[in-house]
Amino acid sequence: MPPHAAAPAFPDVRRPDAGTVLISPWLVPSDRFQRAAADAVLTAWEGEPRPAAMLALTTFLSTDGGHVLNYAQWTDDAAHREWVRTRRPAALAPVDAALPGIRRPGVIRYRRYRSHVAEERATRTPTFLVTPTFATTGPDAQRALADTVLRMVAEEPAPGLLGAHFHVSQDGRRVLNFREWSSGSAWRAFAGGALPVRLRAAIEALPGVAPTPAVPADDAGAGTPGAPAVPAYVLHRSLVNVPPPGLG
C-alpha cells in the first residue's frame, strides 16, 4: 500500500501528478451532520485498500452548514472509474447506514488549468475557501474566463488572497475557481470592495460565461436551500495517500 498520512492541511492543488480532480458536495440534513459526514468518508477511505492512483482527499465544511465538499485528486480518470465500478458501493455502504439522509448530487470531473499564487502563500497558510463557479459553453469560454480573472487579480492583488486556482470541467461546461484566503475576514473585506465589481463587469462581457450554483441540483431538490451564491468553507481534514513528487 502506498504511504499515506492524515493531516489537517489544504490540498497541494498544483501537484503535477494530479491528472484529474473530482469535486463533489454531500448535502446533509442539518449542520450537526457535517462533521460526522466528513469523518465518515475519510474513515471509509482509511479502511480501504487504496490504489496508488488515488493521491489525496480533502474535506471542507460549508459555512452555511448545508454540505461537505470533497476535493479528490487522482492520477487519471480510468483508475477512478475502475474504483467506482469495483469498490464504491462497498465503501459508501457504511456511511449511508450510519448517516441516513445524505444526498450526493454527483461528482464533477475537473482538471486544474491555471493558478495565481500570492508571494505570501509561501509563509502563510490558508484557512478559508470560496468556490465561485461558472457555466460555460466550451473550452474557449473556459479559458477566456480563467485568463481574464487571473490577469486582473495579478494586476490588482487582493489582500489575503493566497491563491486562485481555476479548474475547468472536462466536458467544457463549468469552471470552478478554488480561492484560498488567509481568513474569512479577508474574504469579506474583498467582497465588499471595488475589485469584485470590476471582475463581474469583465466576466459579464465574456461570451458563453454565466455564474452558476456551485452545488448542483440533485433529485431531491435544487441544492442547498438558502445557500449563498458563492459558498464558503473551512477545512475539516485531509488524507494524503501518495505524497506529492519530491516529498515521498
PyMOL commands that set and color helices and strands:
alter all, ss='L'
color gray80, all
select helices_A, chain A and resi 31-46+77-86+88-98+119-122+139-155+184-191+195-204
alter helices_A, ss='H'
color red, helices_A
select strands_A, chain A and resi 5-7+20-27+54-62+67-74+108-117+128-130+133-136+161-169+174-181+209-211+232-240
alter strands_A, ss='S'
color yellow, strands_A
deselect
rebuild
show_as cartoon
